[in-house]
Amino acid sequence: MRKILIVLLALLASPVLFAAPLSMTEVAPGVYVHHGAHEDLDEGYHGDICNIGFIVGAKGVAIIDSGGSFAVGQQLRNAVRKVTKLPILYVINTHVHPDHIFGNAAFLQDKPEFVGHANLAGAMDARGEIYLRNITTWLGDAAKGSEIVKPTQSVADTLEIDLGNRVLLLTAFPVAHTNTDITVLDRASATLWTGDLLFVERTPSLDGDINGWLAAIEKLRGVPALRAIPGHGAVVSDVSLALNDEQRYLETLLADIRAAIKEGKSMEQTMDSAAASERDHWALFNAVNRRNINLLYPKLEWE
């Protein structure tokens, strides 16, 4: 009896097995989204900052991004199980960033296909060691169970996935926000999951090629979507307006850095001026904008 009691107490103390399901919003029939908090990776990060969710078809479920830790992934899995007992067939990562991929391990028990850009496995190999160090620093004990889970199926151009009377169109992009960006279009509801090719409210964060990102924005304008689920921020029904806001920021940033270089300003001086007109439009502006300038300035010096 004493052994049974000890086992029960251990189970009750487990933050994983009894993790509360994430709060979800059904934004279209069978399309569920959890909105991440606007926290910076370097300060106040809890592993839950991006939009993640799932789509339910007649045969099974597709996860769209799994969150920033094993614990968050487990909460997402528990949220799925509140909605349906259908099998989880796919876990789709929209790109390589740690806030989108570290929940993958929570779904290994379901034996899904893990799906990502053709470059995703290589990017995980290149970044995995530092990502694992960082998540331990950021989350401490809450990082336990988090691991790099690489794709078992890749998208080089486009790929269709059928969940049962529900076809998802996955599209891979050239280097833009990162070199691993894909989008997911649920044709049944005309809902577009953009990953971090679209930021709403939160300052867009660059880890790829700004010109490629601007080209991706033009491509996204042609997608027949009634709503878009951005990588960060609120779901939008006016997709064009949201893309306009992001495009304005990126074009302003690009123009201001070029002007600063032409005027002979140092990178540190440019940090205080580039895209300053955008400051009041975006969350976490100071931290993210400075990182964007730090990445862009050296590249633009050699144009």
C-alpha positions as CSV (number, residue, x, y, z in Angstrom):
1,M,0.0,0.0,0.0
2,R,2.8,2.4,0.9
3,K,4.5,1.7,-2.5
4,I,1.3,2.5,-4.3
5,L,0.9,5.7,-2.4
6,I,4.4,6.8,-3.3
7,V,3.8,6.1,-7.0
8,L,0.5,8.0,-6.9
9,L,2.2,11.0,-5.2
10,A,5.0,10.9,-7.8
11,L,2.5,10.9,-10.6
12,L,0.5,13.8,-9.1
13,A,3.8,15.8,-8.8
14,S,4.6,15.3,-12.4
15,P,4.3,18.6,-14.3
16,V,4.2,16.7,-17.6
17,L,1.7,13.9,-17.1
18,F,-0.8,16.3,-15.5
19,A,0.0,19.4,-17.4
20,A,-3.1,21.6,-17.8
21,P,-4.2,21.8,-21.5
22,L,-3.3,25.0,-23.2
23,S,-6.1,27.5,-23.8
24,M,-7.2,27.2,-27.4
25,T,-9.4,29.3,-29.7
26,E,-11.3,27.7,-32.5
27,V,-10.8,30.4,-35.2
28,A,-12.5,28.3,-37.9
29,P,-14.3,24.9,-37.8
30,G,-11.6,22.4,-36.7
31,V,-8.8,25.0,-36.6
32,Y,-7.5,25.6,-33.1
33,V,-4.9,28.2,-32.1
34,H,-3.1,29.0,-28.8
35,H,-1.6,32.5,-28.7
36,G,1.8,32.9,-27.3
37,A,2.8,35.8,-25.0
38,H,4.9,38.7,-26.2
39,E,8.1,37.8,-24.2
40,D,11.6,38.2,-25.4
41,L,13.9,35.2,-25.5
42,D,16.5,37.0,-23.4
43,E,14.2,38.2,-20.6
44,G,11.1,36.7,-19.0
45,Y,10.9,33.8,-21.5
46,H,8.7,30.9,-20.5
47,G,8.8,28.8,-23.7
48,D,5.3,29.9,-24.8
49,I,5.7,33.0,-27.1
50,C,4.5,31.9,-30.5
51,N,1.2,30.8,-32.0
52,I,0.8,27.1,-32.0
53,G,-2.2,24.8,-32.7
54,F,-3.8,22.0,-34.6
55,I,-6.2,21.2,-37.4
56,V,-8.7,18.3,-37.1
57,G,-9.7,16.2,-40.2
58,A,-11.9,13.2,-40.5
59,K,-8.9,10.8,-40.2
60,G,-6.7,12.6,-37.8
61,V,-4.9,15.7,-36.6
62,A,-2.0,17.9,-37.7
63,I,-0.1,20.0,-35.2
64,I,1.2,23.3,-36.5
65,D,4.3,24.2,-34.5
66,S,4.7,22.5,-31.1
67,G,6.0,25.3,-28.8
68,G,9.2,26.2,-27.0
69,S,9.6,23.2,-24.6
70,F,8.6,19.6,-24.0
71,A,6.2,20.8,-21.3
72,V,4.5,23.3,-23.6
73,G,4.2,20.5,-26.2
74,Q,2.6,18.2,-23.7
75,Q,0.1,20.9,-22.8
76,L,-0.7,21.2,-26.5
77,R,-1.1,17.5,-26.8
78,N,-3.5,17.5,-23.8
79,A,-5.5,20.3,-25.5
80,V,-5.8,18.1,-28.6
81,R,-7.1,15.3,-26.5
82,K,-9.8,17.5,-25.0
83,V,-11.1,18.1,-28.5
84,T,-10.6,14.7,-30.2
85,K,-9.3,11.2,-29.8
86,L,-8.3,10.9,-33.5
87,P,-4.7,10.1,-34.1
88,I,-2.1,12.8,-34.4
89,L,-0.8,12.1,-37.9
90,Y,1.5,15.1,-38.5
91,V,3.6,17.6,-36.5
92,I,4.5,20.4,-38.9
93,N,7.3,22.9,-38.0
94,T,7.0,26.2,-39.9
95,H,10.7,27.0,-39.3
96,V,13.7,26.2,-37.1
97,H,13.4,28.7,-34.3
98,P,13.4,27.1,-30.8
99,D,10.1,28.6,-29.7
100,H,8.4,26.6,-32.5
101,I,10.2,23.2,-32.3
102,F,11.0,22.1,-28.8
103,G,7.5,20.7,-28.1
104,N,8.1,18.1,-30.8
105,A,9.3,15.5,-28.3
106,A,5.9,15.5,-26.6
107,F,4.4,13.9,-29.7
108,L,7.0,11.1,-30.3
109,Q,4.6,8.7,-28.6
110,D,2.0,9.3,-31.4
111,K,4.5,8.2,-34.1
112,P,3.5,11.0,-36.5
113,E,5.3,12.3,-39.5
114,F,7.4,15.3,-38.5
115,V,7.3,17.7,-41.5
116,G,9.4,20.7,-42.3
117,H,11.3,22.6,-45.0
118,A,13.9,20.7,-46.9
119,N,16.6,22.8,-45.1
120,L,15.1,22.1,-41.6
121,A,17.1,19.0,-40.7
122,G,20.4,20.6,-41.6
123,A,19.5,23.8,-39.7
124,M,18.6,21.7,-36.7
125,D,22.0,19.9,-36.9
126,A,23.8,23.2,-37.2
127,R,21.9,25.0,-34.4
128,G,20.8,22.1,-32.2
129,E,23.7,22.2,-29.7
130,I,23.4,25.9,-29.0
131,Y,19.6,25.7,-28.9
132,L,19.8,23.0,-26.2
133,R,22.2,25.1,-24.2
134,N,20.1,28.1,-24.5
135,I,16.8,26.5,-23.5
136,T,18.4,25.2,-20.3
137,T,19.7,28.7,-19.5
138,W,16.3,30.3,-20.3
139,L,14.0,27.7,-18.7
140,G,16.1,25.8,-16.1
141,D,14.2,22.7,-14.8
142,A,11.2,23.6,-17.1
143,A,13.4,22.6,-20.1
144,K,13.5,18.9,-19.1
145,G,12.4,16.6,-21.8
146,S,13.0,19.1,-24.6
147,E,15.0,17.8,-27.5
148,I,15.7,18.3,-31.1
149,V,13.3,16.1,-33.2
150,K,14.1,16.3,-36.9
151,P,11.7,16.0,-39.8
152,T,10.8,12.6,-41.2
153,Q,9.2,14.3,-44.3
154,S,10.5,17.4,-46.0
155,V,9.0,20.1,-48.3
156,A,11.2,21.3,-51.1
157,D,8.5,23.1,-53.0
158,T,4.9,22.2,-52.1
159,L,3.3,19.2,-50.4
160,E,-0.3,18.2,-49.9
161,I,-1.4,16.4,-46.7
162,D,-4.9,14.9,-46.4
163,L,-6.3,14.7,-42.9
164,G,-9.5,13.1,-44.2
165,N,-11.8,15.4,-46.2
166,R,-9.3,18.2,-45.3
167,V,-6.3,18.9,-47.5
168,L,-3.5,21.1,-46.2
169,L,-1.1,22.7,-48.8
170,L,2.4,23.2,-47.5
171,T,4.6,25.6,-49.4
172,A,8.4,26.1,-48.9
173,F,10.0,29.5,-49.4
174,P,13.5,30.6,-50.3
175,V,15.5,32.3,-47.6
176,A,13.3,34.9,-46.0
177,H,12.6,35.1,-42.2
178,T,14.9,32.1,-42.0
179,N,16.2,29.6,-44.6
180,T,13.5,27.1,-43.3
181,D,10.2,28.8,-43.8
182,I,7.0,27.0,-44.8
183,T,3.4,28.0,-44.8
184,V,0.3,25.8,-44.3
185,L,-3.0,26.6,-46.1
186,D,-6.1,24.8,-44.8
187,R,-8.2,24.8,-48.0
188,A,-11.4,23.7,-46.1
189,S,-11.5,26.9,-44.1
190,A,-9.2,29.1,-46.2
191,T,-7.0,29.6,-43.2
192,L,-3.3,30.4,-43.8
193,W,-0.7,29.5,-41.1
194,T,2.2,31.8,-42.0
195,G,4.7,30.9,-39.3
196,D,7.1,33.8,-38.8
197,L,6.7,35.1,-42.3
198,L,4.0,37.3,-40.8
199,F,4.3,39.1,-37.4
200,V,1.4,40.9,-36.0
201,E,1.9,43.3,-33.0
202,R,5.4,41.9,-32.2
203,T,8.4,43.4,-34.0
204,P,9.4,41.2,-37.0
205,S,12.6,39.4,-36.2
206,L,15.1,38.8,-39.0
207,D,17.3,35.7,-39.2
208,G,17.5,35.3,-42.9
209,D,17.4,37.7,-45.9
210,I,15.4,40.9,-45.8
211,N,14.9,41.1,-49.6
212,G,13.8,37.5,-49.6
213,W,11.3,38.3,-46.9
214,L,9.9,41.2,-48.8
215,A,9.6,38.9,-51.8
216,A,7.8,36.3,-49.6
217,I,5.3,39.0,-48.5
218,E,4.4,39.6,-52.2
219,K,3.9,35.9,-52.6
220,L,1.7,35.7,-49.6
221,R,-0.6,38.4,-51.0
222,G,-1.6,35.9,-53.7
223,V,-2.8,33.2,-51.3
224,P,-6.6,32.8,-51.3
225,A,-7.0,33.1,-47.5
226,L,-9.9,34.4,-45.5
227,R,-7.7,34.7,-42.4
228,A,-4.1,34.3,-41.4
229,I,-2.6,32.9,-38.3
230,P,0.8,34.7,-37.8
231,G,3.8,33.3,-36.0
232,H,3.2,35.9,-33.3
233,G,0.2,38.1,-32.6
234,A,-3.5,38.1,-33.3
235,V,-5.2,36.1,-36.0
236,V,-6.1,38.6,-38.8
237,S,-9.0,38.6,-41.3
238,D,-7.5,41.5,-43.3
239,V,-4.4,39.7,-44.4
240,S,-3.3,42.4,-46.8
241,L,-3.3,45.1,-44.1
242,A,-1.2,42.9,-41.8
243,L,1.3,42.3,-44.6
244,N,1.4,46.0,-45.3
245,D,2.4,46.8,-41.7
246,E,5.2,44.2,-41.8
247,Q,6.4,45.4,-45.2
248,R,6.4,49.0,-44.0
249,Y,8.6,48.1,-41.1
250,L,11.1,46.0,-43.1
251,E,11.3,48.6,-45.9
252,T,11.8,51.4,-43.4
253,L,14.5,49.4,-41.6
254,L,16.3,48.6,-44.9
255,A,16.2,52.2,-46.1
256,D,17.3,53.7,-42.8
257,I,20.3,51.4,-42.5
258,R,21.4,52.1,-46.1
259,A,21.0,55.9,-45.4
260,A,23.1,55.6,-42.2
261,I,25.8,53.7,-44.0
262,K,25.9,56.3,-46.7
263,E,26.2,59.1,-44.1
264,G,29.1,57.3,-42.5
265,K,27.3,56.4,-39.2
266,S,28.6,53.5,-37.2
267,M,26.5,50.5,-36.5
268,E,26.1,51.7,-32.8
269,Q,24.9,55.1,-34.0
270,T,22.5,53.3,-36.4
271,M,21.1,51.3,-33.6
272,D,19.5,54.5,-32.2
273,S,18.0,55.7,-35.5
274,A,17.1,53.0,-37.9
275,A,13.4,52.4,-38.1
276,A,12.8,54.7,-35.1
277,S,9.6,55.9,-36.7
278,E,8.2,52.3,-36.2
279,R,8.8,52.2,-32.5
280,D,5.3,52.9,-31.4
281,H,3.7,50.3,-33.7
282,W,5.4,47.2,-32.3
283,A,5.9,45.3,-29.1
284,L,9.5,44.5,-27.9
285,F,10.7,47.0,-30.4
286,N,14.0,48.1,-28.8
287,A,15.4,44.7,-28.2
288,V,14.3,43.1,-31.5
289,N,15.0,46.1,-33.7
290,R,18.6,46.3,-32.4
291,R,19.2,42.7,-33.2
292,N,17.9,43.2,-36.7
293,I,20.3,46.1,-37.2
294,N,23.1,44.1,-35.8
295,L,22.4,41.4,-38.5
296,L,21.7,43.7,-41.4
297,Y,24.3,46.5,-41.0
298,P,27.4,44.4,-41.8
299,K,25.6,42.8,-44.8
300,L,24.5,46.1,-46.2
301,E,28.0,47.7,-45.8
302,W,29.1,45.4,-48.7
303,E,26.3,46.0,-51.1
